[in-house]
Amino acid sequence: YRSLIFPLLIREGKPTPFFTFLLALLFCIYNGYLQGRSLSNYAKYPSGWLEDPCFITGFIGWLVGMAINIHSDHILRNLRKPGETGYKIPRGGMFEYVSGANFFGEILEWFGFALACYTIESLAFALCTLFILGSRAKQHHQ
């Protein structure tokens, strides 16, 4: 969603510097490889894993986080009317509870993924997401 769909939905905005784009692309490729290799080659799950409370809770966390993330991005994309500029405070959805609802949703999403996968690699990604997006959320809040 963040890499492929979201950029196509943005109407206007500041252009992304190429170096930033390149670093993000390399990170996504490496992380995708790391997660995929971990799950396909090293992770071992018992036959009833999909019914395990850990998997179910993680999957629900991932799903709720994704829904919050997508809804929050929708609110952010529609803050300003075409041609309008300036800062606006988002209202509605999780923005009523958290100033960085889109960041919160993505953090919840990847911790849900980590719980569902139950691998060190998925936990490492969730923690990286927490530290990176947490610092961005703090900046946005200030």
N, CA and C atoms as a LAMMPS dump frame, in Angstrom:
ITEM: TIMESTEP
0
ITEM: NUMBER OF ATOMS
426
ITEM: BOX BOUNDS ff ff ff
-5.0000000000000000e+02 5.0000000000000000e+02
-5.0000000000000000e+02 5.0000000000000000e+02
-5.0000000000000000e+02 5.0000000000000000e+02
ITEM: ATOMS id mol type element x y z
1 1 1 N 0.835 -1.197 0
2 1 2 C 0 0 0
3 1 3 C 0.873 1.253 0
4 2 1 N 1.817 1.334 0.94
5 2 2 C 2.637 2.547 1.076
6 2 3 C 3.528 2.762 -0.148
7 3 1 N 4.018 1.695 -0.739
8 3 2 C 4.954 1.824 -1.855
9 3 3 C 4.281 1.968 -3.209
10 4 1 N 3.16 1.292 -3.412
11 4 2 C 2.573 1.261 -4.754
12 4 3 C 1.272 2.052 -4.891
13 5 1 N 0.355 1.888 -3.974
14 5 2 C -0.965 2.505 -4.117
15 5 3 C -0.976 3.95 -3.63
16 6 1 N -0.46 4.19 -2.428
17 6 2 C -0.491 5.528 -1.834
18 6 3 C 0.092 6.608 -2.751
19 7 1 N 1.28 6.404 -3.362
20 7 2 C 1.827 7.46 -4.225
21 7 3 C 0.913 7.809 -5.411
22 8 1 N 0.144 6.844 -5.887
23 8 2 C -0.754 7.117 -7.009
24 8 3 C -1.987 7.914 -6.588
25 9 1 N -2.301 7.895 -5.303
26 9 2 C -3.479 8.594 -4.804
27 9 3 C -3.209 10.054 -4.445
28 10 1 N -1.955 10.416 -4.27
29 10 2 C -1.603 11.783 -3.876
30 10 3 C -1.878 12.723 -5.039
31 11 1 N -2.618 13.797 -4.75
32 11 2 C -2.961 14.772 -5.785
33 11 3 C -1.852 15.775 -6.001
34 12 1 N -1.396 16.379 -4.935
35 12 2 C -0.361 17.404 -5.003
36 12 3 C 0.604 17.17 -3.863
37 13 1 N 1.665 17.897 -3.865
38 13 2 C 2.594 17.788 -2.749
39 13 3 C 4 18.123 -3.188
40 14 1 N 4.88 18.079 -2.228
41 14 2 C 6.279 18.365 -2.511
42 14 3 C 6.89 17.172 -3.235
43 15 1 N 7.743 17.415 -4.21
44 15 2 C 8.407 16.289 -4.874
45 15 3 C 9.392 15.607 -3.919
46 16 1 N 9.534 14.308 -4.08
47 16 2 C 10.46 13.537 -3.257
48 16 3 C 11.846 13.573 -3.895
49 17 1 N 12.876 13.936 -3.129
50 17 2 C 14.236 13.911 -3.686
51 17 3 C 14.591 12.489 -4.141
52 18 1 N 15.318 12.394 -5.24
53 18 2 C 15.651 11.097 -5.819
54 18 3 C 16.432 10.225 -4.84
55 19 1 N 17.373 10.817 -4.098
56 19 2 C 18.178 10.031 -3.169
57 19 3 C 17.3 9.423 -2.076
58 20 1 N 16.342 10.178 -1.591
59 20 2 C 15.407 9.663 -0.581
60 20 3 C 14.595 8.511 -1.164
61 21 1 N 14.112 8.692 -2.376
62 21 2 C 13.369 7.634 -3.067
63 21 3 C 14.235 6.385 -3.209
64 22 1 N 15.48 6.555 -3.627
65 22 2 C 16.391 5.427 -3.83
66 22 3 C 16.656 4.681 -2.521
67 23 1 N 16.893 5.415 -1.449
68 23 2 C 17.121 4.764 -0.15
69 23 3 C 15.874 3.992 0.299
70 24 1 N 14.711 4.58 0.119
71 24 2 C 13.463 3.906 0.496
72 24 3 C 13.264 2.644 -0.341
73 25 1 N 13.548 2.728 -1.636
74 25 2 C 13.417 1.578 -2.516
75 25 3 C 14.366 0.455 -2.097
76 26 1 N 15.623 0.803 -1.822
77 26 2 C 16.599 -0.202 -1.399
78 26 3 C 16.195 -0.833 -0.066
79 27 1 N 15.688 -0.025 0.852
80 27 2 C 15.237 -0.561 2.128
81 27 3 C 14.087 -1.546 1.919
82 28 1 N 13.114 -1.167 1.099
83 28 2 C 11.956 -2.046 0.865
84 28 3 C 12.376 -3.353 0.19
85 29 1 N 13.296 -3.277 -0.757
86 29 2 C 13.776 -4.489 -1.428
87 29 3 C 14.493 -5.393 -0.431
88 30 1 N 15.392 -4.821 0.354
89 30 2 C 16.147 -5.62 1.324
90 30 3 C 15.217 -6.194 2.393
91 31 1 N 14.325 -5.378 2.914
92 31 2 C 13.416 -5.859 3.949
93 31 3 C 12.471 -6.931 3.4
94 32 1 N 11.97 -6.735 2.206
95 32 2 C 11.108 -7.743 1.585
96 32 3 C 11.834 -9.061 1.408
97 33 1 N 13.087 -8.981 0.975
98 33 2 C 13.899 -10.185 0.827
99 33 3 C 14.109 -10.85 2.188
100 34 1 N 14.483 -10.052 3.19
101 34 2 C 14.743 -10.582 4.528
102 34 3 C 13.495 -11.259 5.095
103 35 1 N 12.334 -10.604 4.993
104 35 2 C 11.093 -11.18 5.526
105 35 3 C 10.711 -12.443 4.751
106 36 1 N 10.775 -12.366 3.434
107 36 2 C 10.408 -13.519 2.606
108 36 3 C 11.321 -14.708 2.832
109 37 1 N 12.61 -14.458 2.884
110 37 2 C 13.572 -15.559 3.114
111 37 3 C 13.394 -16.156 4.504
112 38 1 N 13.168 -15.3 5.471
113 38 2 C 12.951 -15.783 6.836
114 38 3 C 11.728 -16.693 6.904
115 39 1 N 10.632 -16.255 6.293
116 39 2 C 9.393 -17.033 6.362
117 39 3 C 9.446 -18.301 5.513
118 40 1 N 10.118 -18.232 4.37
119 40 2 C 10.116 -19.394 3.476
120 40 3 C 11.214 -20.416 3.788
121 41 1 N 12.311 -19.987 4.384
122 41 2 C 13.427 -20.912 4.586
123 41 3 C 13.715 -21.275 6.036
124 42 1 N 13.38 -20.406 6.971
125 42 2 C 13.836 -20.638 8.334
126 42 3 C 12.709 -20.8 9.356
127 43 1 N 11.606 -20.12 9.159
128 43 2 C 10.515 -20.185 10.137
129 43 3 C 9.855 -21.565 10.092
130 44 1 N 9.647 -22.119 11.247
131 44 2 C 8.972 -23.419 11.369
132 44 3 C 7.741 -23.219 12.241
133 45 1 N 6.597 -23.607 11.714
134 45 2 C 5.346 -23.441 12.439
135 45 3 C 4.677 -24.797 12.643
136 46 1 N 4.043 -24.985 13.802
137 46 2 C 3.292 -26.231 14.008
138 46 3 C 2.078 -26.275 13.084
139 47 1 N 1.524 -27.439 12.873
140 47 2 C 0.422 -27.598 11.91
141 47 3 C -0.799 -26.749 12.251
142 48 1 N -1.041 -26.422 13.506
143 48 2 C -2.204 -25.623 13.876
144 48 3 C -1.904 -24.153 14.087
145 49 1 N -0.796 -23.65 13.51
146 49 2 C -0.365 -22.272 13.755
147 49 3 C -1.427 -21.24 13.379
148 50 1 N -2.152 -21.454 12.295
149 50 2 C -3.152 -20.482 11.858
150 50 3 C -4.327 -20.377 12.833
151 51 1 N -4.44 -21.325 13.742
152 51 2 C -5.486 -21.287 14.757
153 51 3 C -4.943 -20.862 16.119
154 52 1 N -3.65 -20.638 16.211
155 52 2 C -3.005 -20.246 17.458
156 52 3 C -3.412 -18.808 17.828
157 53 1 N -3.702 -18.537 19.107
158 53 2 C -4.079 -17.182 19.522
159 53 3 C -3.032 -16.127 19.166
160 54 1 N -1.761 -16.504 19.173
161 54 2 C -0.692 -15.567 18.81
162 54 3 C -0.838 -15.133 17.352
163 55 1 N -1.065 -16.094 16.46
164 55 2 C -1.242 -15.765 15.05
165 55 3 C -2.512 -14.947 14.841
166 56 1 N -3.602 -15.376 15.44
167 56 2 C -4.889 -14.691 15.248
168 56 3 C -4.813 -13.253 15.764
169 57 1 N -4.238 -13.064 16.948
170 57 2 C -4.093 -11.717 17.508
171 57 3 C -3.208 -10.854 16.614
172 58 1 N -2.104 -11.417 16.151
173 58 2 C -1.212 -10.683 15.258
174 58 3 C -1.882 -10.319 13.951
175 59 1 N -2.633 -11.258 13.38
176 59 2 C -3.321 -10.983 12.115
177 59 3 C -4.361 -9.88 12.298
178 60 1 N -5.1 -9.931 13.39
179 60 2 C -6.099 -8.888 13.656
180 60 3 C -5.415 -7.544 13.871
181 61 1 N -4.285 -7.538 14.601
182 61 2 C -3.517 -6.303 14.786
183 61 3 C -3.038 -5.741 13.463
184 62 1 N -2.537 -6.612 12.592
185 62 2 C -2.089 -6.184 11.268
186 62 3 C -3.253 -5.597 10.469
187 63 1 N -4.386 -6.274 10.487
188 63 2 C -5.556 -5.827 9.73
189 63 3 C -6.09 -4.495 10.256
190 64 1 N -6.214 -4.355 11.564
191 64 2 C -6.694 -3.101 12.164
192 64 3 C -5.701 -1.978 11.885
193 65 1 N -4.409 -2.263 12.032
194 65 2 C -3.38 -1.26 11.739
195 65 3 C -3.441 -0.792 10.298
196 66 1 N -3.624 -1.722 9.376
197 66 2 C -3.715 -1.346 7.966
198 66 3 C -4.951 -0.477 7.713
199 67 1 N -6.079 -0.841 8.316
200 67 2 C -7.307 -0.053 8.148
201 67 3 C -7.117 1.365 8.697
202 68 1 N -6.488 1.479 9.876
203 68 2 C -6.22 2.804 10.455
204 68 3 C -5.299 3.592 9.542
205 69 1 N -4.259 2.953 9.044
206 69 2 C -3.288 3.597 8.165
207 69 3 C -3.959 4.119 6.894
208 70 1 N -4.731 3.289 6.236
209 70 2 C -5.392 3.681 4.981
210 70 3 C -6.41 4.787 5.237
211 71 1 N -7.218 4.659 6.291
212 71 2 C -8.218 5.685 6.595
213 71 3 C -7.558 7.013 6.969
214 72 1 N -6.481 6.949 7.743
215 72 2 C -5.777 8.17 8.14
216 72 3 C -5.143 8.855 6.934
217 73 1 N -4.575 8.08 6.035
218 73 2 C -4.018 8.665 4.811
219 73 3 C -5.114 9.316 3.972
220 74 1 N -6.284 8.719 3.939
221 74 2 C -7.428 9.306 3.218
222 74 3 C -7.785 10.671 3.818
223 75 1 N -7.825 10.742 5.134
224 75 2 C -8.117 12.016 5.806
225 75 3 C -7.048 13.047 5.464
226 76 1 N -5.782 12.644 5.514
227 76 2 C -4.68 13.571 5.224
228 76 3 C -4.71 14.06 3.778
229 77 1 N -5.007 13.158 2.848
230 77 2 C -5.05 13.55 1.423
231 77 3 C -6.163 14.542 1.14
232 78 1 N -7.202 14.52 1.94
233 78 2 C -8.366 15.374 1.683
234 78 3 C -8.459 16.559 2.64
235 79 1 N -7.377 16.906 3.298
236 79 2 C -7.39 18.048 4.215
237 79 3 C -7.613 19.367 3.487
238 80 1 N -6.927 19.551 2.383
239 80 2 C -6.988 20.825 1.657
240 80 3 C -7.749 20.659 0.352
241 81 1 N -8.461 21.697 0.014
242 81 2 C -9.131 21.729 -1.282
243 81 3 C -8.078 22.023 -2.348
244 82 1 N -8.345 21.677 -3.623
245 82 2 C -7.365 21.957 -4.681
246 82 3 C -6.953 23.437 -4.69
247 83 1 N -5.642 23.66 -4.72
248 83 2 C -5.102 25.014 -4.743
249 83 3 C -4.861 25.614 -3.369
250 84 1 N -5.409 25.015 -2.333
251 84 2 C -5.22 25.501 -0.969
252 84 3 C -3.826 25.141 -0.475
253 85 1 N -3.249 26.011 0.34
254 85 2 C -1.944 25.733 0.951
255 85 3 C -2.047 25.992 2.446
256 86 1 N -0.99 25.701 3.145
257 86 2 C -0.961 25.95 4.581
258 86 3 C -1.233 24.684 5.374
259 87 1 N -0.958 24.805 6.663
260 87 2 C -1.097 23.652 7.553
261 87 3 C -2.529 23.545 8.052
262 88 1 N -3.025 22.332 8.095
263 88 2 C -4.347 22.059 8.666
264 88 3 C -4.226 20.883 9.615
265 89 1 N -4.962 20.954 10.699
266 89 2 C -4.957 19.86 11.675
267 89 3 C -6.007 18.841 11.255
268 90 1 N -5.591 17.586 11.076
269 90 2 C -6.554 16.554 10.672
270 90 3 C -7.539 16.227 11.789
271 91 1 N -8.776 15.96 11.403
272 91 2 C -9.842 15.591 12.34
273 91 3 C -10.518 14.321 11.844
274 92 1 N -11.055 13.559 12.79
275 92 2 C -11.784 12.338 12.445
276 92 3 C -10.927 11.1 12.601
277 93 1 N -11.588 9.961 12.632
278 93 2 C -10.884 8.688 12.763
279 93 3 C -10 8.669 13.989
280 94 1 N -8.864 8.052 13.884
281 94 2 C -7.916 7.955 15.003
282 94 3 C -7.231 9.284 15.307
283 95 1 N -7.371 10.287 14.41
284 95 2 C -6.787 11.595 14.692
285 95 3 C -7.451 12.247 15.9
286 96 1 N -8.61 11.768 16.303
287 96 2 C -9.265 12.272 17.512
288 96 3 C -8.541 11.806 18.769
289 97 1 N -7.707 10.777 18.644
290 97 2 C -7.016 10.189 19.796
291 97 3 C -5.502 10.33 19.723
292 98 1 N -4.962 10.372 18.499
293 98 2 C -3.515 10.387 18.28
294 98 3 C -3.217 11.401 17.181
295 99 1 N -2.223 12.259 17.395
296 99 2 C -1.935 13.282 16.383
297 99 3 C -1.3 12.685 15.126
298 100 1 N -0.627 11.56 15.238
299 100 2 C -0.023 10.89 14.078
300 100 3 C -0.717 9.567 13.819
301 101 1 N -2.001 9.626 13.504
302 101 2 C -2.791 8.394 13.351
303 101 3 C -2.259 7.496 12.239
304 102 1 N -1.774 8.078 11.157
305 102 2 C -1.224 7.269 10.072
306 102 3 C 0.023 6.517 10.536
307 103 1 N 0.852 7.173 11.32
308 103 2 C 2.043 6.517 11.862
309 103 3 C 1.651 5.427 12.862
310 104 1 N 0.685 5.743 13.731
311 104 2 C 0.203 4.762 14.696
312 104 3 C -0.316 3.511 13.996
313 105 1 N -1.101 3.709 12.92
314 105 2 C -1.644 2.572 12.177
315 105 3 C -0.55 1.704 11.588
316 106 1 N 0.459 2.333 11.031
317 106 2 C 1.536 1.551 10.42
318 106 3 C 2.362 0.813 11.475
319 107 1 N 2.596 1.447 12.606
320 107 2 C 3.317 0.776 13.696
321 107 3 C 2.52 -0.424 14.188
322 108 1 N 1.219 -0.237 14.407
323 108 2 C 0.351 -1.344 14.839
324 108 3 C 0.353 -2.464 13.795
325 109 1 N 0.31 -2.083 12.544
326 109 2 C 0.314 -3.047 11.44
327 109 3 C 1.534 -3.967 11.512
328 110 1 N 2.713 -3.375 11.691
329 110 2 C 3.929 -4.188 11.649
330 110 3 C 4.199 -4.928 12.946
331 111 1 N 3.681 -4.441 14.068
332 111 2 C 3.778 -5.248 15.293
333 111 3 C 2.801 -6.418 15.221
334 112 1 N 1.653 -6.218 14.587
335 112 2 C 0.741 -7.341 14.352
336 112 3 C 1.392 -8.385 13.456
337 113 1 N 2.051 -7.932 12.404
338 113 2 C 2.778 -8.831 11.506
339 113 3 C 3.834 -9.616 12.272
340 114 1 N 4.572 -8.909 13.134
341 114 2 C 5.628 -9.572 13.92
342 114 3 C 5.042 -10.635 14.844
343 115 1 N 3.913 -10.341 15.454
344 115 2 C 3.281 -11.313 16.344
345 115 3 C 2.763 -12.515 15.555
346 116 1 N 2.18 -12.259 14.388
347 116 2 C 1.648 -13.35 13.566
348 116 3 C 2.767 -14.235 13.022
349 117 1 N 3.89 -13.63 12.627
350 117 2 C 5.003 -14.404 12.058
351 117 3 C 5.882 -15.025 13.134
352 118 1 N 6.035 -14.326 14.233
353 118 2 C 6.803 -14.81 15.37
354 118 3 C 8.25 -15.138 14.984
355 119 1 N 8.882 -14.218 14.23
356 119 2 C 10.289 -14.379 13.858
357 119 3 C 11.078 -13.173 14.35
358 120 1 N 12.37 -13.351 14.533
359 120 2 C 13.237 -12.25 14.965
360 120 3 C 13.304 -11.173 13.878
361 121 1 N 13.239 -11.592 12.616
362 121 2 C 13.301 -10.635 11.507
363 121 3 C 12.069 -9.744 11.485
364 122 1 N 10.895 -10.321 11.709
365 122 2 C 9.673 -9.508 11.705
366 122 3 C 9.646 -8.575 12.922
367 123 1 N 10.165 -9.019 14.048
368 123 2 C 10.26 -8.156 15.223
369 123 3 C 11.25 -7.016 14.973
370 124 1 N 12.37 -7.317 14.326
371 124 2 C 13.355 -6.283 14.007
372 124 3 C 12.733 -5.209 13.118
373 125 1 N 11.946 -5.631 12.133
374 125 2 C 11.293 -4.66 11.258
375 125 3 C 10.271 -3.828 12.031
376 126 1 N 9.502 -4.462 12.91
377 126 2 C 8.516 -3.734 13.713
378 126 3 C 9.211 -2.694 14.601
379 127 1 N 10.326 -3.068 15.198
380 127 2 C 11.056 -2.122 16.049
381 127 3 C 11.637 -0.971 15.233
382 128 1 N 12.186 -1.264 14.057
383 128 2 C 12.691 -0.2 13.181
384 128 3 C 11.555 0.745 12.796
385 129 1 N 10.401 0.175 12.478
386 129 2 C 9.237 0.99 12.137
387 129 3 C 8.851 1.876 13.316
388 130 1 N 8.845 1.313 14.52
389 130 2 C 8.514 2.088 15.709
390 130 3 C 9.471 3.262 15.891
391 131 1 N 10.773 3.016 15.786
392 131 2 C 11.757 4.077 16.027
393 131 3 C 11.711 5.141 14.934
394 132 1 N 11.604 4.724 13.684
395 132 2 C 11.593 5.69 12.574
396 132 3 C 10.287 6.476 12.559
397 133 1 N 9.158 5.769 12.55
398 133 2 C 7.881 6.478 12.481
399 133 3 C 7.542 7.166 13.797
400 134 1 N 8.011 6.612 14.907
401 134 2 C 7.8 7.275 16.194
402 134 3 C 8.471 8.635 16.235
403 135 1 N 9.682 8.728 15.708
404 135 2 C 10.374 10.027 15.685
405 135 3 C 9.687 10.986 14.716
406 136 1 N 9.208 10.479 13.598
407 136 2 C 8.464 11.335 12.657
408 136 3 C 7.149 11.804 13.273
409 137 1 N 6.476 10.919 13.993
410 137 2 C 5.214 11.28 14.643
411 137 3 C 5.458 12.377 15.689
412 138 1 N 6.555 12.256 16.428
413 138 2 C 6.872 13.268 17.44
414 138 3 C 7.112 14.629 16.778
415 139 1 N 7.852 14.628 15.662
416 139 2 C 8.093 15.884 14.931
417 139 3 C 6.78 16.484 14.435
418 140 1 N 5.907 15.667 13.87
419 140 2 C 4.627 16.151 13.363
420 140 3 C 3.768 16.686 14.502
421 141 1 N 3.806 16.039 15.645
422 141 2 C 3.007 16.477 16.784
423 141 3 C 3.474 17.86 17.26
424 142 1 N 4.782 18.054 17.303
425 142 2 C 5.32 19.341 17.76
426 142 3 C 5 20.431 16.756
